[in-house]
Amino acid sequence: MVLRPGWFPEYNPAEQIIFDQIQKIIEKNYIQYGYAHIQTPAVEANSVLLSKNWEDAGKQIFWLYWLAQGKDDTKEYSLHFDLTVPFARYVLDHENDIVFPFKRYQIQPSRRGERSQRGRFKELWQADIDVIWNDQNAWWVGKYLFYDSETLFVLLKTLEEIKTTFLPKRKISMHINNRYLLSWFLEQFAVDPKLIYSLFDRYYKIGQEKFIEELAMIWLSTVEQKKIIAFTTTKLADLTESSASSEKFVKWLTELKEVMKHIDLLNVSYDFSFVYDPFIVRGLDYYTGTVYEVYFDDDMWLGSISGGGRYENLTGYIDPKKNFYSWVGWSIWLSRMTFLILETIKTTQATVADYLFVNFESTIADIYALVTTFVNEGKNIEIYPTPDKLAKQFAYADKKWIPNVVILGEWELKDKIYKIKHMKTGEETTVNL
């Protein structure tokens, strides 16, 4: 018996239909707002993936050197762990072929060498949208902050449609933060801010008790620990009324007001709650400014179903001479979303066919002609392969949850009609040929 590797999702036909339906919803919404489709290779140079020596990236990378048992021609390459860094490389390679601001969407799998667990896989499909621009041309204050709002709007519209289609009773919350705000707050402590960033980022995995316990382990005084705990419970309104003169604080406040203004203008009115959440930092340290994560309220321990934010000068880490590209973007974790839906609902439909044509040996030529008509009309069909007993053919349609069965036998052909049996109700409709 051949066993597939663990934590690499593989779906049965009914489950794959759910995955494909989610992907189609995502793709439809991304295209509707002008995002161009691109693909990048599964493999990237290590010099690209580790261009800034991202702390988390080194832990996640699937090195080809491992997979190819140490052959020298693979040692400089790895499987990409997300779609963001490859996109930065893509922009540098195609900067003369694209128009800025460039709006792109990308739906592809990534591979990670991290520890797998519920809802987290070594191979995961992501559905990204990003807008990238040349900072040299962003001459007004805010530098395209409109796109923070537009990408957010598209994201919410997409998630709302997925939720309504598959999980209408589940509540979703968008948790919002800003890295400039965190940077402003943490600069008062002598401790390496990465230690606190990491602790904040793990808050929903470890819980409040463990969070407080680990605060004491990173060389913070009791007074400093209390300051951090107080900060995590401060309301957004109290922060915006602060008289802080820090440049980072002012930048955060300016960005927040600009983003919220555009959200109001775009009339985001979906069934989401917006939560200011200081624990949202996004693990990889290429994020700057606005950061978001989206959770199902009753399953936050699983992790977010979507996340993203703003990156400034990410291309500069790959090529220091090209440090003037910045962007904002989000990703829907397609594999995790599929996992949650399959965990919640019963899958039944094992085919995308809407019509099964019963096979009669005596009328097979006319059946093929009718099939051609259905296909030309854009209908999804399947033909039973042999002129078997009717009961067996109907049982086949029933097992595969094909909703309609088309009957064109000798009696129907004689009367120049065909019949459609609706499997759910048992009713038959007569249609003229």
C-alpha positions as CSV (number, residue, x, y, z in Angstrom):
1,M,0.0,0.0,0.0
2,V,1.4,3.4,-1.0
3,L,0.8,6.1,1.6
4,R,0.8,9.8,0.7
5,P,2.9,12.1,3.0
6,G,1.1,13.5,6.0
7,W,-0.2,17.1,6.2
8,F,-0.2,17.5,2.4
9,P,-4.0,17.9,1.8
10,E,-5.6,15.6,-0.7
11,Y,-9.4,15.7,-1.3
12,N,-11.9,13.1,-2.5
13,P,-14.1,14.3,-5.4
14,A,-16.8,15.7,-3.2
15,E,-14.3,17.6,-1.1
16,Q,-12.5,18.9,-4.2
17,I,-15.7,20.4,-5.4
18,I,-15.9,22.5,-2.2
19,F,-12.3,23.6,-2.6
20,D,-13.0,24.6,-6.2
21,Q,-16.1,26.5,-5.3
22,I,-14.2,28.5,-2.7
23,Q,-11.5,29.3,-5.2
24,K,-14.0,30.4,-7.8
25,I,-15.6,32.8,-5.3
26,I,-12.2,34.3,-4.5
27,E,-11.1,34.6,-8.1
28,K,-14.4,36.2,-9.2
29,N,-14.2,38.9,-6.6
30,Y,-10.5,39.6,-7.2
31,I,-11.0,40.0,-10.9
32,Q,-14.1,42.2,-10.4
33,Y,-11.9,44.9,-8.8
34,G,-9.2,44.9,-11.5
35,Y,-6.6,42.5,-10.1
36,A,-4.4,40.9,-12.7
37,H,-3.6,37.2,-12.5
38,I,0.0,36.1,-12.2
39,Q,1.9,32.9,-11.3
40,T,5.4,32.4,-10.0
41,P,7.5,29.2,-9.9
42,A,7.3,26.9,-6.9
43,V,11.1,27.3,-6.6
44,E,13.0,30.4,-5.7
45,A,16.6,31.2,-5.1
46,N,17.6,31.1,-1.4
47,S,19.1,34.5,-1.9
48,V,15.6,35.8,-2.6
49,L,13.7,33.9,0.1
50,L,16.3,34.8,2.7
51,S,17.1,38.3,1.3
52,K,16.5,39.9,4.7
53,N,17.2,36.8,6.7
54,W,13.6,36.7,7.9
55,E,13.7,34.9,11.3
56,D,10.6,32.8,10.7
57,A,11.4,32.0,7.1
58,G,14.5,30.1,7.9
59,K,12.4,27.8,10.1
60,Q,9.7,27.3,7.4
61,I,11.7,26.7,4.2
62,F,11.7,23.4,2.4
63,W,15.2,23.3,1.1
64,L,15.6,21.5,-2.2
65,Y,19.0,20.4,-1.0
66,W,17.2,18.2,1.5
67,L,14.6,16.9,-0.9
68,A,17.2,16.0,-3.6
69,Q,19.5,14.2,-1.1
70,G,22.2,16.9,-1.2
71,K,22.8,17.1,-4.9
72,D,24.9,20.2,-5.6
73,D,22.7,21.7,-8.3
74,T,19.8,22.2,-5.9
75,K,21.6,23.7,-2.9
76,E,20.9,27.3,-4.0
77,Y,17.1,26.9,-4.3
78,S,14.1,26.2,-2.1
79,L,10.4,25.8,-2.3
80,H,8.7,29.2,-1.6
81,F,7.1,29.5,1.8
82,D,4.6,32.2,0.8
83,L,3.7,34.3,-2.3
84,T,4.9,37.7,-1.0
85,V,8.7,37.4,-1.4
86,P,8.4,35.7,-4.8
87,F,6.1,38.6,-5.9
88,A,8.8,41.1,-4.9
89,R,11.2,39.2,-7.1
90,Y,8.6,39.0,-9.9
91,V,8.2,42.8,-9.8
92,L,11.9,43.4,-10.2
93,D,12.1,41.0,-13.1
94,H,9.0,42.6,-14.9
95,E,9.2,46.2,-13.8
96,N,9.4,47.4,-17.4
97,D,6.4,45.3,-18.5
98,I,3.8,46.3,-15.9
99,V,2.0,49.6,-15.1
100,F,2.2,51.0,-11.6
101,P,0.3,50.9,-9.3
102,F,0.1,47.2,-10.3
103,K,-2.8,45.2,-8.9
104,R,-2.2,41.4,-8.9
105,Y,-3.9,38.3,-7.5
106,Q,-2.2,34.9,-7.2
107,I,-3.7,31.6,-6.1
108,Q,-1.0,29.0,-5.6
109,P,0.3,26.5,-3.1
110,S,3.2,27.2,-0.8
111,R,5.3,24.7,1.2
112,R,6.5,25.0,4.7
113,G,8.8,22.9,6.8
114,E,7.1,24.0,10.0
115,R,5.4,21.7,12.5
116,S,1.9,20.7,11.3
117,Q,-1.2,20.7,13.4
118,R,-5.0,21.2,13.1
119,G,-5.6,23.5,10.2
120,R,-1.9,24.0,9.5
121,F,-0.3,22.1,6.6
122,K,3.1,21.6,5.1
123,E,1.5,22.4,1.7
124,L,-1.0,25.2,1.8
125,W,-3.0,27.1,-0.8
126,Q,-3.0,30.9,-0.5
127,A,-5.1,33.4,-2.4
128,D,-3.3,36.7,-2.4
129,I,-4.2,40.2,-3.7
130,D,-1.6,43.0,-3.6
131,V,-1.1,46.5,-5.0
132,I,2.4,47.6,-5.5
133,W,3.6,51.1,-6.5
134,N,6.8,53.1,-7.0
135,D,7.3,55.4,-4.0
136,Q,9.1,57.9,-6.2
137,N,5.8,58.6,-7.9
138,A,3.7,58.6,-4.7
139,W,3.9,62.3,-4.2
140,W,1.0,62.9,-1.8
141,V,0.8,62.3,1.9
142,G,-0.3,58.7,2.6
143,K,1.3,57.0,-0.4
144,Y,-1.7,55.2,-1.8
145,L,-3.4,54.5,1.6
146,F,-6.6,54.2,-0.4
147,Y,-5.4,50.7,-1.4
148,D,-5.3,49.6,2.3
149,S,-9.0,50.2,2.2
150,E,-9.8,48.8,-1.2
151,T,-7.9,45.6,-0.7
152,L,-9.7,45.3,2.7
153,F,-13.1,45.9,1.0
154,V,-12.4,43.2,-1.6
155,L,-11.3,40.8,1.1
156,L,-14.4,41.4,3.2
157,K,-16.7,41.0,0.2
158,T,-15.0,37.7,-0.7
159,L,-15.1,36.3,2.8
160,E,-18.7,37.3,3.3
161,E,-19.7,35.4,0.1
162,I,-17.7,32.3,1.3
163,K,-19.3,32.5,4.8
164,T,-22.8,33.0,3.4
165,T,-22.4,30.1,1.0
166,F,-20.9,27.5,3.4
167,L,-21.0,28.7,7.0
168,P,-23.8,31.3,7.4
169,K,-24.1,30.9,11.2
170,R,-20.4,31.5,11.9
171,K,-19.3,34.9,13.1
172,I,-16.1,36.5,11.7
173,S,-14.1,39.3,13.2
174,M,-11.3,41.4,11.6
175,H,-8.6,42.2,14.0
176,I,-6.7,45.4,13.1
177,N,-3.4,46.8,14.3
178,N,-0.5,49.0,13.0
179,R,3.2,48.2,13.3
180,Y,4.1,51.9,13.8
181,L,1.9,52.0,16.9
182,L,3.7,48.9,18.3
183,S,7.1,50.3,17.4
184,W,6.3,53.6,19.1
185,F,5.1,51.8,22.3
186,L,8.0,49.3,22.5
187,E,10.8,51.8,21.9
188,Q,10.6,52.7,25.6
189,F,11.9,49.3,26.7
190,A,15.5,48.3,26.6
191,V,14.6,44.7,25.6
192,D,15.0,43.5,22.0
193,P,11.6,44.4,20.5
194,K,11.6,41.1,18.5
195,L,11.2,39.2,21.7
196,I,8.0,41.2,22.5
197,Y,6.8,41.0,18.9
198,S,7.1,37.2,19.0
199,L,5.3,37.0,22.3
200,F,2.4,39.2,21.0
201,D,2.2,37.1,17.8
202,R,1.8,33.9,19.8
203,Y,-0.8,35.3,22.2
204,Y,-3.8,33.5,20.8
205,K,-1.9,30.2,20.7
206,I,-0.6,30.3,24.3
207,G,-3.3,32.2,26.1
208,Q,-3.2,35.1,28.6
209,E,-1.8,33.2,31.5
210,K,1.2,31.9,29.5
211,F,1.6,35.3,27.9
212,I,2.0,37.0,31.4
213,E,4.3,34.2,32.5
214,E,6.6,34.6,29.5
215,L,6.7,38.4,29.9
216,A,8.6,37.8,33.1
217,M,11.1,35.6,31.2
218,I,12.4,38.3,28.8
219,W,14.2,40.6,31.3
220,L,11.3,43.0,31.9
221,S,10.8,44.6,35.3
222,T,7.5,44.2,37.1
223,V,6.7,47.8,36.3
224,E,7.4,47.2,32.6
225,Q,5.3,44.1,32.5
226,K,2.4,46.0,34.0
227,K,2.8,48.7,31.3
228,I,2.6,46.1,28.5
229,I,-0.4,44.4,30.0
230,A,-2.1,47.8,30.4
231,F,-1.3,48.7,26.8
232,T,-2.9,45.5,25.6
233,T,-6.2,46.5,27.2
234,T,-6.2,50.2,26.2
235,K,-9.1,51.2,24.0
236,L,-8.5,52.6,20.5
237,A,-10.3,55.8,21.4
238,D,-8.0,56.5,24.3
239,L,-5.0,56.0,22.0
240,T,-6.2,58.4,19.4
241,E,-6.7,61.0,22.0
242,S,-3.1,60.7,23.2
243,S,-0.9,63.8,23.0
244,A,2.1,61.8,22.1
245,S,4.5,63.7,19.9
246,S,6.4,60.7,18.6
247,E,6.8,60.7,14.8
248,K,5.8,57.0,14.7
249,F,2.7,57.6,16.8
250,V,1.6,60.5,14.5
251,K,2.3,58.3,11.4
252,W,0.1,55.6,12.9
253,L,-2.7,58.0,13.7
254,T,-2.6,59.6,10.3
255,E,-2.7,56.2,8.5
256,L,-5.5,55.0,10.7
257,K,-7.7,58.0,10.0
258,E,-7.0,57.8,6.2
259,V,-7.8,54.1,6.0
260,M,-11.0,54.4,8.0
261,K,-12.1,57.4,5.8
262,H,-11.9,55.3,2.7
263,I,-13.6,52.3,4.4
264,D,-16.5,54.6,5.2
265,L,-16.6,55.9,1.6
266,L,-16.5,52.3,0.2
267,N,-19.6,51.6,2.4
268,V,-18.3,48.3,4.0
269,S,-21.5,47.0,5.5
270,Y,-20.9,43.3,5.8
271,D,-21.6,41.1,8.8
272,F,-18.2,41.6,10.4
273,S,-17.0,43.1,13.6
274,F,-13.8,45.3,13.5
275,V,-11.6,44.9,16.5
276,Y,-8.5,47.0,17.4
277,D,-6.1,44.2,18.5
278,P,-2.6,45.0,19.8
279,F,-1.7,41.3,19.5
280,I,-1.9,41.4,15.7
281,V,1.7,41.8,14.5
282,R,2.0,39.3,11.6
283,G,5.0,37.1,12.2
284,L,7.3,38.0,9.3
285,D,9.1,41.3,10.0
286,Y,8.7,42.7,6.5
287,Y,5.3,44.2,7.5
288,T,5.1,47.9,8.2
289,G,2.0,50.0,9.0
290,T,-1.4,48.5,8.8
291,V,-1.8,44.8,9.7
292,Y,-4.9,42.6,9.8
293,E,-6.0,39.1,10.6
294,V,-9.5,37.6,10.3
295,Y,-10.8,35.0,12.7
296,F,-13.9,32.9,13.2
297,D,-15.0,34.1,16.7
298,D,-15.6,30.6,18.0
299,D,-12.3,29.1,16.8
300,M,-9.5,31.7,17.3
301,W,-7.2,29.0,18.6
302,L,-7.1,27.5,15.1
303,G,-5.5,30.7,13.8
304,S,-6.6,33.3,11.3
305,I,-8.3,32.5,8.0
306,S,-6.9,35.6,6.3
307,G,-4.2,38.1,7.0
308,G,-2.0,40.7,5.5
309,G,-0.8,44.3,5.7
310,R,1.5,46.9,4.3
311,Y,5.1,46.4,3.3
312,E,7.5,49.3,2.6
313,N,10.6,48.8,0.4
314,L,10.5,45.0,0.4
315,T,12.1,44.9,-3.0
316,G,15.1,46.7,-1.5
317,Y,16.1,43.6,0.5
318,I,16.5,41.7,-2.8
319,D,18.1,44.5,-4.7
320,P,19.3,47.5,-2.6
321,K,19.2,49.7,-5.7
322,K,15.5,49.1,-6.0
323,N,14.3,50.1,-2.6
324,F,11.5,52.4,-3.8
325,Y,8.7,49.8,-4.3
326,S,6.1,49.4,-1.6
327,W,2.7,47.7,-1.4
328,V,-0.2,46.5,0.6
329,G,-1.9,43.1,0.3
330,W,-3.8,40.3,1.9
331,S,-4.1,36.6,1.7
332,I,-7.0,34.2,2.3
333,W,-5.7,30.9,3.6
334,L,-7.6,28.7,1.1
335,S,-6.5,25.4,2.5
336,R,-7.4,26.3,6.1
337,M,-10.8,27.8,4.9
338,T,-11.5,24.5,3.1
339,F,-10.5,22.5,6.2
340,L,-12.9,24.5,8.4
341,I,-15.8,24.1,6.0
342,L,-15.2,20.3,5.5
343,E,-15.0,19.9,9.3
344,T,-18.4,21.6,9.6
345,I,-20.6,20.5,6.7
346,K,-21.4,17.1,5.1
347,T,-20.1,16.8,1.6
348,T,-22.3,14.8,-0.8
349,Q,-22.0,15.9,-4.4
350,A,-19.3,13.9,-6.0
351,T,-19.5,15.3,-9.5
352,V,-19.9,18.7,-11.2
353,A,-22.3,17.2,-13.7
354,D,-25.9,18.6,-13.6
355,Y,-27.3,16.1,-16.0
356,L,-26.8,12.4,-16.5
357,F,-27.9,11.0,-19.9
358,V,-29.4,7.5,-19.7
359,N,-27.8,5.2,-22.2
360,F,-30.2,3.4,-24.6
361,E,-28.5,1.4,-27.4
362,S,-31.3,2.0,-29.9
363,T,-31.3,5.8,-29.6
364,I,-27.6,6.5,-28.8
365,A,-27.0,8.6,-31.9
366,D,-29.9,10.9,-31.0
367,I,-28.7,11.0,-27.4
368,Y,-25.3,12.2,-28.6
369,A,-27.0,14.9,-30.7
370,L,-28.9,16.1,-27.6
371,V,-25.8,16.0,-25.5
372,T,-24.1,18.3,-28.0
373,T,-27.0,20.8,-27.6
374,F,-26.7,20.7,-23.8
375,V,-22.9,21.2,-24.0
376,N,-23.3,24.1,-26.5
377,E,-25.6,25.7,-24.0
378,G,-22.9,25.5,-21.3
379,K,-24.5,22.8,-19.3
380,N,-22.4,20.2,-17.4
381,I,-23.3,16.6,-18.5
382,E,-22.3,13.0,-18.1
383,I,-23.3,10.0,-20.2
384,Y,-23.8,6.6,-18.6
385,P,-21.2,4.4,-20.4
386,T,-23.3,1.3,-21.3
387,P,-27.0,0.6,-22.0
388,D,-27.4,-1.0,-18.5
389,K,-30.6,-1.6,-16.6
390,L,-32.5,1.7,-15.9
391,A,-32.4,1.1,-12.1
392,K,-28.6,0.8,-12.2
393,Q,-28.3,4.0,-14.2
394,F,-30.6,5.9,-11.8
395,A,-28.7,4.5,-8.8
396,Y,-25.5,5.8,-10.3
397,A,-26.9,9.3,-10.6
398,D,-28.2,9.1,-7.0
399,K,-24.9,8.0,-5.6
400,K,-23.1,10.9,-7.3
401,W,-25.8,13.4,-6.4
402,I,-26.4,14.3,-10.1
403,P,-29.6,16.4,-9.8
404,N,-31.1,15.6,-13.2
405,V,-31.4,12.5,-15.4
406,V,-32.2,12.9,-19.1
407,I,-34.2,10.2,-20.7
408,L,-34.4,9.8,-24.5
409,G,-35.5,6.3,-25.4
410,E,-37.5,4.9,-28.3
411,W,-40.9,6.0,-26.8
412,E,-39.7,9.6,-26.3
413,L,-38.0,9.8,-29.7
414,K,-41.3,8.6,-31.3
415,D,-43.1,11.5,-29.7
416,K,-40.3,13.9,-30.4
417,I,-39.7,14.7,-26.8
418,Y,-37.2,13.9,-24.0
419,K,-37.8,13.8,-20.3
420,I,-35.8,15.2,-17.4
421,K,-36.2,13.5,-14.0
422,H,-35.4,15.7,-11.0
423,M,-33.8,13.3,-8.6
424,K,-34.5,15.3,-5.5
425,T,-38.3,15.5,-6.0
426,G,-38.8,12.5,-8.3
427,E,-40.8,14.8,-10.7
428,E,-40.4,14.6,-14.5
429,T,-40.4,17.4,-17.0
430,T,-41.2,16.8,-20.7
431,V,-39.3,18.9,-23.2
432,N,-39.8,19.0,-27.0
433,L,-36.9,18.0,-29.2
